[in-house]
Amino acid sequence: MQINIGTAERALRLVLGVVLVLLPFLAGLSTLWTWVSVIVGLVLVVTGLVRFCPVWAMLGIRTGGRE
């Protein structure tokens, strides 16, 4: 598994992921939007931590340089 997420994108994914995970608890979203927000947030956090995005890999996108 090669790194395909760069440092800036990694930071953005981690911050946005944490915000999306916490948002339902702070904003009182409906059940559907709570699940959507938490799932998308967790995907962003996990892909940010491992620095690999399967969708980017399928599309041939690399923002990670030559790491």
C-alpha positions as CSV (number, residue, x, y, z in Angstrom):
1,M,0.0,0.0,0.0
2,Q,1.7,3.2,-1.2
3,I,1.1,6.6,0.3
4,N,-1.1,8.7,-2.0
5,I,-2.2,11.5,0.4
6,G,0.2,14.4,1.0
7,T,0.8,16.3,4.2
8,A,-1.7,19.2,3.5
9,E,-4.5,16.8,2.4
10,R,-3.8,14.6,5.4
11,A,-4.2,17.5,7.8
12,L,-7.4,18.6,6.1
13,R,-8.8,15.1,6.2
14,L,-8.0,14.7,9.9
15,V,-9.5,18.1,10.9
16,L,-12.6,17.8,8.7
17,G,-13.1,14.2,9.9
18,V,-13.0,15.1,13.6
19,V,-15.4,18.0,13.0
20,L,-17.8,15.6,11.2
21,V,-17.6,13.0,13.9
22,L,-18.3,15.6,16.6
23,L,-20.9,17.7,14.7
24,P,-24.0,15.5,15.4
25,F,-23.3,15.7,19.1
26,L,-22.9,19.4,19.1
27,A,-25.6,20.4,16.6
28,G,-28.4,17.8,17.4
29,L,-28.7,16.4,13.8
30,S,-31.4,14.0,12.9
31,T,-30.6,10.3,13.0
32,L,-29.9,9.9,9.3
33,W,-27.6,12.9,9.2
34,T,-25.9,11.7,12.4
35,W,-25.0,8.4,10.8
36,V,-23.9,10.0,7.5
37,S,-21.7,12.6,9.3
38,V,-20.1,10.0,11.6
39,I,-19.4,7.5,8.8
40,V,-17.9,10.1,6.5
41,G,-15.9,11.6,9.3
42,L,-14.5,8.2,10.3
43,V,-13.5,7.4,6.7
44,L,-11.7,10.8,6.5
45,V,-9.9,10.2,9.8
46,V,-8.8,6.7,8.9
47,T,-7.6,7.6,5.4
48,G,-5.8,10.6,6.9
49,L,-4.1,8.4,9.5
50,V,-2.9,5.7,7.1
51,R,-2.2,8.3,4.3
52,F,-3.9,6.1,1.7
53,C,-7.2,6.6,-0.1
54,P,-8.6,3.7,-2.1
55,V,-10.7,6.1,-4.3
56,W,-7.6,8.2,-5.1
57,A,-5.7,4.9,-5.9
58,M,-8.4,3.8,-8.4
59,L,-8.4,7.2,-10.0
60,G,-4.6,7.4,-10.1
61,I,-4.5,10.5,-8.0
62,R,-1.5,11.1,-5.8
63,T,-1.1,14.2,-3.6
64,G,1.7,12.6,-1.6
65,G,4.7,13.3,-3.8
66,R,7.4,10.6,-3.9
67,E,7.2,9.5,-0.3
